[in-house]
Amino acid sequence: MDPVSIYDAKTHLSRIVARAEAGEETVITRHGRPVARVVPLPARPQVRTPGALAGRIVVADDFDGFTDADARGWYGA
């Protein structure tokens, strides 16, 4: 795409963003000099799948136990 002046970029921002979504890069100029690029973001990572690590991680039975010794360590009591 041809460079776009900053004035035109402000006026037509939604069009420039739509082009970026379509994979196109746009160079924005100020007084004829390139100053910025609007580029498409890389593809998002896969959506997280709850339970994907089931059976591969073991949580200790006392994982969320809080003893008097823990209270002294945390709070100095």
ZIRA-V685346 format. One record per helix or strand. SS is the DSSP state (a for helix, b for strand). FROM is the first residue (numbers start at 1). TO is the last residue. If there is no record, write none. Layout:
# ZIRA-V685346
ss: <SS:SS>
from: <FROM:FROM>
to: <TO:TO>
This chain:
# ZIRA-V685346
ss: <b:a:a:b:b:a>
from: <4:6:13:26:33:68>
to: <5:11:21:30:38:75>
